Amino acid sequence: MLLSGAEIIRRQLVRNLRHLSEQQQPCGVDLTLRQISKWASAATIDFDNTKRQTAQTIALSFQDRMINLSPGAYLVDFNETVHTPRDCMGSVFSRSSLWRSGVTISAGVVDAGYEGAMGCLMEVKNPHGVVLYENSKLAQIVMEELTERVEGYNGVYQFSKSTAGGNGK
């Protein structure tokens, strides 16, 4: 069963909202832009995480509260954090104003039990780029109840403060 935006907020599953009444949607909660970064190194991914190395990132600067992005891939950090109970999971979707502007968002599953920072991969496909302002509404998180409580997420990103970091960083 999908949770309404009002229920997500009532249960405090999404936290650190910029403006509650403007971010609550019928089927979810809008996520807003805190930071944009680009990658500065390669990453290493393996099966059991023994060789995992997160790619290094460089935060881009806003000028007059806005940033002009050329076509390419970027890492987005949202202002909001999540507290996902062990009987729920989340999905992040692009707002229609983005894809209508030639920008896509991709994000992984927000696992049951995950608590921490939220972010996504943003691809600017518009050949003319895009201008974004701080706190722009970029995505919407939708939460679903699971049929049972599960053990929950306990990985390296638990309690992270940014999308690039792990172990509470």
FIFI-129927 format. One record per residue (C-alpha): residue number from 1; x, y negated, z negated. Coordinates in steps of 0.02 Angstrom, whole numbers, plus 50000, padded with zeros to 5 digits. Layout:
BEGIN
rec pos->NUM | east->X | north->Y | up->Z
...
***
This chain:
BEGIN
rec pos->1 | east->50000 | north->50000 | up->50000
rec pos->2 | east->50065 | north->49828 | up->50046
rec pos->3 | east->50073 | north->49699 | up->49907
rec pos->4 | east->50001 | north->49527 | up->49942
rec pos->5 | east->50114 | north->49375 | up->49931
rec pos->6 | east->50019 | north->49323 | up->49774
rec pos->7 | east->50052 | north->49494 | up->49693
rec pos->8 | east->50237 | north->49488 | up->49738
rec pos->9 | east->50251 | north->49320 | up->49652
rec pos->10 | east->50140 | north->49371 | up->49504
rec pos->11 | east->50253 | north->49523 | up->49473
rec pos->12 | east->50410 | north->49414 | up->49498
rec pos->13 | east->50480 | north->49532 | up->49629
rec pos->14 | east->50552 | north->49382 | up->49722
rec pos->15 | east->50638 | north->49251 | up->49614
rec pos->16 | east->50721 | north->49080 | up->49632
rec pos->17 | east->50586 | north->49013 | up->49748
rec pos->18 | east->50612 | north->48836 | up->49812
rec pos->19 | east->50425 | north->48794 | up->49817
rec pos->20 | east->50305 | north->48931 | up->49763
rec pos->21 | east->50147 | north->48870 | up->49850
rec pos->22 | east->50237 | north->48843 | up->50016
rec pos->23 | east->50329 | north->49010 | up->50014
rec pos->24 | east->50184 | north->49122 | up->49965
rec pos->25 | east->50106 | north->49200 | up->50120
rec pos->26 | east->49958 | north->49319 | up->50135
rec pos->27 | east->50068 | north->49473 | up->50163
rec pos->28 | east->50235 | north->49422 | up->50087
rec pos->29 | east->50350 | north->49283 | up->50030
rec pos->30 | east->50456 | north->49168 | up->50138
rec pos->31 | east->50645 | north->49173 | up->50114
rec pos->32 | east->50745 | north->49012 | up->50132
rec pos->33 | east->50920 | north->48970 | up->50193
rec pos->34 | east->51055 | north->48944 | up->50062
rec pos->35 | east->51214 | north->48978 | up->50160
rec pos->36 | east->51276 | north->49029 | up->50333
rec pos->37 | east->51440 | north->49121 | up->50354
rec pos->38 | east->51540 | north->49196 | up->50496
rec pos->39 | east->51653 | north->49347 | up->50491
rec pos->40 | east->51841 | north->49327 | up->50475
rec pos->41 | east->51897 | north->49510 | up->50474
rec pos->42 | east->51844 | north->49684 | up->50520
rec pos->43 | east->51748 | north->49796 | up->50402
rec pos->44 | east->51770 | north->49981 | up->50367
rec pos->45 | east->51619 | north->50095 | up->50343
rec pos->46 | east->51628 | north->50280 | up->50302
rec pos->47 | east->51512 | north->50416 | up->50236
rec pos->48 | east->51553 | north->50419 | up->50050
rec pos->49 | east->51616 | north->50240 | up->50029
rec pos->50 | east->51792 | north->50294 | up->49981
rec pos->51 | east->51864 | north->50193 | up->50125
rec pos->52 | east->51732 | north->50054 | up->50127
rec pos->53 | east->51800 | north->49879 | up->50149
rec pos->54 | east->51681 | north->49733 | up->50163
rec pos->55 | east->51723 | north->49610 | up->50301
rec pos->56 | east->51790 | north->49443 | up->50242
rec pos->57 | east->51677 | north->49294 | up->50277
rec pos->58 | east->51697 | north->49106 | up->50290
rec pos->59 | east->51554 | north->48994 | up->50235
rec pos->60 | east->51506 | north->48861 | up->50361
rec pos->61 | east->51472 | north->48684 | up->50303
rec pos->62 | east->51311 | north->48587 | up->50319
rec pos->63 | east->51326 | north->48409 | up->50384
rec pos->64 | east->51188 | north->48293 | up->50323
rec pos->65 | east->51094 | north->48448 | up->50259
rec pos->66 | east->51095 | north->48530 | up->50432
rec pos->67 | east->51202 | north->48648 | up->50532
rec pos->68 | east->51214 | north->48667 | up->50721
rec pos->69 | east->51246 | north->48848 | up->50771
rec pos->70 | east->51310 | north->48905 | up->50940
rec pos->71 | east->51258 | north->49073 | up->51012
rec pos->72 | east->51330 | north->49214 | up->50909
rec pos->73 | east->51307 | north->49318 | up->50752
rec pos->74 | east->51302 | north->49247 | up->50576
rec pos->75 | east->51278 | north->49309 | up->50399
rec pos->76 | east->51136 | north->49222 | up->50306
rec pos->77 | east->51119 | north->49208 | up->50118
rec pos->78 | east->50946 | north->49167 | up->50056
rec pos->79 | east->50908 | north->49061 | up->49902
rec pos->80 | east->50793 | north->49194 | up->49836
rec pos->81 | east->50841 | north->49353 | up->49743
rec pos->82 | east->50738 | north->49510 | up->49719
rec pos->83 | east->50695 | north->49625 | up->49577
rec pos->84 | east->50627 | north->49780 | up->49661
rec pos->85 | east->50541 | north->49903 | up->49544
rec pos->86 | east->50573 | north->50089 | up->49565
rec pos->87 | east->50400 | north->50113 | up->49641
rec pos->88 | east->50419 | north->49981 | up->49779
rec pos->89 | east->50527 | north->49944 | up->49931
rec pos->90 | east->50546 | north->49790 | up->50038
rec pos->91 | east->50564 | north->49746 | up->50221
rec pos->92 | east->50625 | north->49580 | up->50291
rec pos->93 | east->50552 | north->49508 | up->50451
rec pos->94 | east->50596 | north->49355 | up->50554
rec pos->95 | east->50475 | north->49209 | up->50550
rec pos->96 | east->50396 | north->49181 | up->50719
rec pos->97 | east->50468 | north->49006 | up->50732
rec pos->98 | east->50641 | north->49086 | up->50742
rec pos->99 | east->50612 | north->49212 | up->50880
rec pos->100 | east->50515 | north->49080 | up->50977
rec pos->101 | east->50676 | north->48979 | up->50968
rec pos->102 | east->50788 | north->49120 | up->51030
rec pos->103 | east->50850 | north->49176 | up->50859
rec pos->104 | east->50831 | north->49350 | up->50784
rec pos->105 | east->50853 | north->49418 | up->50609
rec pos->106 | east->50900 | north->49595 | up->50558
rec pos->107 | east->50904 | north->49661 | up->50381
rec pos->108 | east->50912 | north->49829 | up->50296
rec pos->109 | east->50784 | north->49910 | up->50184
rec pos->110 | east->50769 | north->49832 | up->50012
rec pos->111 | east->50780 | north->49993 | up->49912
rec pos->112 | east->50677 | north->50033 | up->49759
rec pos->113 | east->50775 | north->49981 | up->49606
rec pos->114 | east->50882 | north->49851 | up->49696
rec pos->115 | east->50908 | north->49686 | up->49607
rec pos->116 | east->51011 | north->49543 | up->49674
rec pos->117 | east->51049 | north->49432 | up->49822
rec pos->118 | east->50954 | north->49436 | up->49985
rec pos->119 | east->51025 | north->49406 | up->50157
rec pos->120 | east->51021 | north->49457 | up->50338
rec pos->121 | east->51111 | north->49458 | up->50503
rec pos->122 | east->51056 | north->49314 | up->50613
rec pos->123 | east->51090 | north->49314 | up->50800
rec pos->124 | east->51074 | north->49152 | up->50897
rec pos->125 | east->51031 | north->49207 | up->51073
rec pos->126 | east->50970 | north->49039 | up->51136
rec pos->127 | east->51110 | north->48979 | up->51254
rec pos->128 | east->51085 | north->48803 | up->51185
rec pos->129 | east->51103 | north->48856 | up->51004
rec pos->130 | east->50994 | north->48808 | up->50856
rec pos->131 | east->50994 | north->48675 | up->50721
rec pos->132 | east->50947 | north->48734 | up->50547
rec pos->133 | east->50919 | north->48631 | up->50390
rec pos->134 | east->50962 | north->48684 | up->50214
rec pos->135 | east->50817 | north->48778 | up->50135
rec pos->136 | east->50737 | north->48815 | up->50304
rec pos->137 | east->50610 | north->48956 | up->50296
rec pos->138 | east->50690 | north->49092 | up->50404
rec pos->139 | east->50615 | north->49258 | up->50354
rec pos->140 | east->50477 | north->49342 | up->50257
rec pos->141 | east->50494 | north->49487 | up->50137
rec pos->142 | east->50354 | north->49613 | up->50129
rec pos->143 | east->50342 | north->49736 | up->49983
rec pos->144 | east->50261 | north->49908 | up->49984
rec pos->145 | east->50220 | north->50023 | up->49841
rec pos->146 | east->50292 | north->50199 | up->49852
rec pos->147 | east->50188 | north->50354 | up->49814
rec pos->148 | east->50299 | north->50388 | up->49662
rec pos->149 | east->50435 | north->50310 | up->49555
rec pos->150 | east->50609 | north->50355 | up->49615
rec pos->151 | east->50780 | north->50350 | up->49533
rec pos->152 | east->50817 | north->50188 | up->49624
rec pos->153 | east->50965 | north->50101 | up->49704
rec pos->154 | east->51130 | north->50106 | up->49609
rec pos->155 | east->51255 | north->50058 | up->49743
rec pos->156 | east->51397 | north->49932 | up->49759
rec pos->157 | east->51281 | north->49785 | up->49799
rec pos->158 | east->51174 | north->49803 | up->49642
rec pos->159 | east->51166 | north->49634 | up->49552
rec pos->160 | east->51270 | north->49549 | up->49687
rec pos->161 | east->51261 | north->49360 | up->49695
rec pos->162 | east->51291 | north->49349 | up->49884
rec pos->163 | east->51259 | north->49461 | up->50032
rec pos->164 | east->51443 | north->49482 | up->50071
rec pos->165 | east->51493 | north->49532 | up->49894
rec pos->166 | east->51472 | north->49689 | up->49793
rec pos->167 | east->51490 | north->49736 | up->49611
rec pos->168 | east->51401 | north->49580 | up->49549
rec pos->169 | east->51504 | north->49460 | up->49656
***
